[in-house]
Amino acid sequence: MSSLPTQFAGVTVHTKANVYFDGNVVSHTVLFADGSKKTLGLIRPGTYYFGTGAAERMEIVAGDCKVTLKDQTAVSSYAAGTSFDVAANSGFTIEVPSGLCEYICSFLS
């Protein structure tokens, strides 16, 4: 289990939300002084596919989800305090069975 941050200091936050799937997935972009970027968001119940340009690490802050990486059939479950990585130029399907799933998405270099 990872130790997830509860806050970020010295950052710039975009106030305009990133809204996907008719508002069922919403995030805000956080920019760090070193040029790195994360998004913080939540996912309502449902199943959604996301394509990736850059490699990503999805850390689950609250709730739970099931994930299938692009071109794979294995489904993995993730709960608060766990994470999964997605390769660049790939994608993943995420299912939230109930409640809300909160996450931190880090864009990996």
C-alpha positions in Angstrom: 0.0 0.0 0.0 1.4 3.4 -0.9 1.4 6.5 1.2 -0.7 9.0 -0.7 -0.2 12.7 -0.2 -3.0 14.6 1.5 -2.0 18.0 0.1 0.5 19.6 -2.3 2.4 22.8 -1.4 3.6 25.5 -3.9 1.4 24.5 -6.8 -0.7 26.2 -9.4 -4.2 24.7 -9.9 -6.3 25.2 -13.0 -9.7 26.3 -11.8 -11.4 25.1 -15.0 -12.4 21.5 -14.5 -11.6 18.7 -17.0 -15.1 17.2 -17.6 -15.6 13.8 -19.3 -18.4 11.4 -19.9 -21.3 13.9 -19.3 -19.8 15.0 -16.0 -19.3 11.5 -14.6 -15.5 12.0 -14.5 -14.2 15.4 -13.3 -10.6 16.4 -12.6 -8.5 19.5 -12.0 -5.0 20.0 -13.3 -2.2 20.7 -10.8 1.1 22.2 -12.0 4.3 21.9 -9.9 7.3 24.3 -9.9 9.5 21.6 -11.5 7.2 21.5 -14.5 5.5 18.2 -13.6 1.7 17.9 -13.8 -0.9 15.8 -12.0 -4.7 15.7 -12.2 -6.9 15.2 -9.1 -10.4 13.9 -9.8 -13.3 11.7 -9.1 -15.2 9.1 -11.0 -18.9 8.3 -10.6 -20.2 4.8 -11.0 -19.9 3.5 -14.5 -17.4 2.1 -17.0 -15.1 4.5 -19.0 -12.2 4.2 -21.4 -9.3 6.6 -21.4 -6.5 6.7 -24.0 -3.1 7.9 -22.9 -0.5 10.0 -24.6 2.0 10.0 -21.8 2.7 7.2 -19.3 0.5 7.7 -16.2 0.3 6.5 -12.6 -3.2 6.4 -11.2 -3.3 6.4 -7.4 -6.6 5.7 -5.8 -7.3 8.1 -2.9 -10.8 6.9 -1.9 -13.3 4.3 -3.2 -12.5 1.4 -5.4 -12.4 0.5 -9.1 -11.7 -2.3 -11.6 -9.2 -1.7 -14.4 -8.4 -3.4 -17.7 -5.4 -2.2 -19.5 -5.6 -1.8 -23.3 -5.1 -5.0 -25.3 -5.4 -7.1 -22.1 -8.2 -9.2 -20.7 -7.1 -9.4 -17.1 -9.2 -7.2 -14.7 -7.5 -5.9 -11.6 -9.2 -4.4 -8.6 -7.8 -1.3 -6.8 -8.8 0.3 -3.5 -7.8 3.4 -1.6 -4.0 3.5 -1.1 -3.2 1.4 -4.2 -2.1 2.5 -7.7 -1.6 1.2 -11.3 0.6 2.4 -14.2 -0.5 2.8 -17.8 2.0 2.9 -20.6 2.3 5.8 -23.0 0.2 5.7 -26.2 -2.0 3.1 -24.6 -5.2 3.2 -22.5 -7.4 1.6 -19.9 -11.0 0.9 -19.1 -12.0 1.8 -15.5 -15.1 0.6 -13.8 -16.5 2.1 -10.6 -19.2 -0.2 -9.3 -20.7 2.2 -6.7 -19.9 5.3 -4.8 -17.1 7.6 -5.9 -13.6 6.8 -6.8 -11.1 9.6 -6.1 -7.7 9.6 -7.8 -4.4 11.4 -8.4 -3.1 10.9 -11.9 0.6 11.6 -12.3 2.1 12.0 -15.8 5.3 10.0 -15.9 8.3 11.0 -18.0 
